[in-house]
Amino acid sequence: MLRILFLALCGLLTHTRADPGALLRLGMDIMNREVQSAMDESHILEEMAAEAGKNRPGVKPIKGITNLKVKDVQLPAITLNFIPGVGIFQCVSTSMTITGKSFMGGNMEIIVALNITATNRLLQDEETGLPRFKSEGCEIILVSVKTNLPSNMLPKVVNKFLDSTLHKVLPSLMCPAIDAVLVYVNRKWANLNAPMPVGQMGRVKYVLMSIPTTTASYIQVDFSPMVQQQEGNTIQLADAGEAFKFPEGYAEGSSQLLLSATFLTAELALLQKSFNVNVHAMKIGQLPPQTTKTLAGFIPKVSKAYPTSKPLVTQIRINKPPKVTMKTGNSLLHLHGTLEMFAARRRGKAPVSLFLLESHFNLKIQYSVHENRLQMVTSLDRLLSLSQESSSIGAFNEKKLTGFITDYLQEAYVPVINDALQVGFPLPDFLDMDYDLAELGIVENALVLDLKLN
Ligand SMILES: *[C@@H]1O[C@H](CO)[C@@H](O)[C@H](O)[C@H]1NC(C)=O
């Protein structure tokens, strides 16, 4: 009894535990760029310099030195390192000149080079659910001190100065700079879980599945994306246990986004209705005229029922959600539906159904990214099955129609699919990522975007 309960419980647990639908690996390339651009955007240096020039309440004046000023804060060099399980270690190296008047009346100038270090812990914000960096343990390390003071004054005054001032003043002056930079980095995650439209059909939301994890060479963000129809219904990602993982062999420091076939399948479900069509045209691409006469070439019974040729009307209805599959280097879109052919009648009269076929066919998908949306273009791969459901012209061998239907799908139907696919699918919006430069690859059960920086 217990055993059964245990098994049932396990079943329940494995069922509810969803696999991530999308994974993101952020290498040092992106983090470096982000911190650097946050540094530029935050104008942190100007602020630091301005801040340094102010009188600071609570800081005792230094005996023997008056008119203290900080100037020439140098453009900092930033070094980042991943700390596994924690986040990013940040070191900002800069130098500045401190000027003042010594009690002997001379102008004093001290040039200090220093490192500001802190640990940027990666968290998930409880309110927004977004990733967030929080700095901890900010420290100031003096790298070198040079001064123009006469050498006999040096040890005493400078040591005193360093002790009482730099170590007290610099952290409160410099550490907010680290925080200010992080505010800018954190802001660039802000759009990440905002819903993004898929045409008029629905929207996609990249929801974080858990706190991002940090390893020695990247930060990994797991998403359980939410795909919602316009009316608000959520399309569940199939939990088919189709394992996928990052392929090996990407350059150290590089970044990748991986989108699972199950996620793309859910996104395509949004378009299912737009895959239904009625085709009235007589002349389609390279196809022979769409008439009962052409059809009679394959099924002679048609000419008995329609001695004078009538235009054909074709209706395709996709009656199962489309499914995307991926094998290394190859991705297919599986479509199941009905194909019904009608003979048109004179104006005002409804066309007459000739036959209805159940059909399963595959399209080959080619992926690309345009304006930060994932684009798909398809071409017919194979007509897999064709079976007769009903016929008003009597039974016939549907195999005879294989060539005709195959050509029809490629020429008349695939363009309809490609048209619907033009809406494109949104990609996670964070850190100003530009996906247009990404190199795409298909692996087992997933599409990989190898992200390139511009
Ligand atoms: C200051 O930072 C630079 C760059 O990270 C590093 O090479 C240097 O060793 C640091 N100096 C000290 C004294 O920590």
The ligand as a MOL file (V3000), in Angstrom:
LIG
                    3D

  0  0  0     0  0            999 V3000
M  V30 BEGIN CTAB
M  V30 COUNTS 14 14 0 0 0
M  V30 BEGIN ATOM
M  V30 1 C 43.9180 45.9620 -8.5940 0
M  V30 2 O 43.1340 45.4760 -9.6910 0
M  V30 3 C 43.8810 45.0280 -10.8070 0
M  V30 4 C 42.9110 44.6780 -11.8690 0
M  V30 5 O 41.9740 43.7370 -11.4140 0
M  V30 6 C 44.7660 43.8640 -10.3850 0
M  V30 7 O 45.5260 43.4370 -11.4860 0
M  V30 8 C 45.6640 44.2740 -9.2280 0
M  V30 9 O 46.3780 43.1650 -8.7720 0
M  V30 10 C 44.8410 44.8610 -8.0930 0
M  V30 11 N 45.7510 45.3710 -7.0570 0
M  V30 12 C 45.6090 45.1070 -5.7650 0
M  V30 13 C 46.6330 45.6830 -4.8780 0
M  V30 14 O 44.6830 44.4410 -5.3430 0
M  V30 END ATOM
M  V30 BEGIN BOND
M  V30 1 1 1 2
M  V30 2 1 1 10
M  V30 3 1 2 3
M  V30 4 1 3 4
M  V30 5 1 3 6
M  V30 6 1 4 5
M  V30 7 1 6 7
M  V30 8 1 6 8
M  V30 9 1 8 9
M  V30 10 1 8 10
M  V30 11 1 10 11
M  V30 12 1 11 12
M  V30 13 1 12 13
M  V30 14 2 12 14
M  V30 END BOND
M  V30 END CTAB
M  END
